[in-house]
Amino acid sequence: MNYQKNTLTIKSWAEEDRPREKMLKRGKQNLSDVELLAIMIGSGSRKETAVGLSQRILKSVENNLNELGKASLAELMQFKGVGKAKAITIAAALELGRRRQLSEFIDRPQILSSKDGYQCIAPILMDLNHEEFWIILLNRANKVIGKEQISAGGVSGTVVDAKIVFRKALEAGPASSIILCHNHPSGNTQPSQADIDLTKKLKEAGATLDILVLDHLIIAEKGYFSFADEGRL
C-alpha cells in the first residue's frame, strides 16, 4: 500500500512559531532574516514552506543580505517556488531597505522635563473645545518616537482604555516609556479624581509591561499640570 507523504505547512506550526503571528505578538525586531523573508514570500510550495524556501535563498548568499540585494529578478526566479511576483516583492523590499540606509535620520526631540513634554503636545491639544487623550512615546534615551491619540470625547471627559494605550506603546518599537496627556477645555489645569485614578491605573499597568509612565500632563489654554512635578505620580 502506498501512503501519501504529509507536507508540513506553516499553518500547522505552533502559532507562536509562525512568522506573521510572531511579529504581531513579539515585534519585528524578534524575527530572524529567514522569517522576515518568509513573510515577504508569503507561501511556499507543496513540498516546502515559505520558511524553508527562505532558508535556501539566504544560504545561497551565505546569509548576507547585501549580496541578496544584488540579485537580479532572473536570479531570484531560479529558486523553485519563486515566480515573477515573489521575485519583484523580494527585490523591492531589499531596495527599500537600501534606500533607508541612505536616508537622513530624523532628529527626534528629547523629553527631559515636563516643559519639554508640554511643548511637544500642546500644539495638538491646547485649542480644542473637547477632550482628547494622547500619549507621547519615548525610547530609552527619552527621545520622542511617536504621538498617538487614544480617545476623543466631549467637553467634560473622554474614555481611556488601558489596553489601547499599551498596545500602541508595544507597537511603537516598542516604546520604553510614555507620557500621558489630555486637555481640559474649561481652562482648569487641576486633575479630577477620575484623572488621578486613571493615572494610578495606567502607571501600575505599565509597570507589569516594563513600560514606564513618566508623567501625566493636563493641558489647558494658558498652561499645564504635571503629575510628576507635583509629586503625584
Phi, psi and omega in degrees: 000137178264135178249134178283131181287127178288137179260129180279120177253160180299327181296338180274354178284163172300140186305321183290348180263350179283133185306314182295312181295323179296320178295318181297321185274324189244350179095152185298331183292345182265004178264145177282169176301321179299315182292321178295318178295323179297324177295320178294320181292321174089306181211155178260226179230184180297333184254359186205136176283167176298327178293317178298318178296319179296321178298318179296317181297312182292324178298327182293339179244023179056038178058031181254111183293330177298319179292321178297324179296341180273348184293139177279168177299320180297320180293321178294324183285353176288340178281127179298127183105351178249106176267190183299316183297315180292321178298318179295319179298314180297312182297320180295318180296318180291325177292321177297320177297321178296317180293328177300319180295333180274345182286150177284141177289143178286132177280101185274133178296147179255133181261110181244356181204168178297328179296320177299317179297317179300313181295333180286322187253340185304318180302335180277323192254334195293334184255008182285148177258014174218162181277140171226148178243127181232163169233143171262127182261131184234149174270189185295336179269012182062027175266142184291124176248359176170162174227127186232131173281132179262318181200163175222142184222217181259201183292327189252001180172168176211149183273135181239124179259119182301326180298321180290319180305308187277340171295317177298319181294320181288329180285340186270054169113321355278169176287146177272332179207164179222157172241124178280141182215135168207164184250156172243103180301337181292341183094348178280120183273350184290139181287145173276172176297325178296321178297318181294315181295319180295318180300314179298316181298315182288325177297317180293320178295320179296323181298323180290337180258005182061036175242113186281131171269107186282327185192165170228116182257130173254118187259132174231176186299324187243021178163196182205164175241134179244120176299322181293314180298327184270006178067031184243017180263000000 
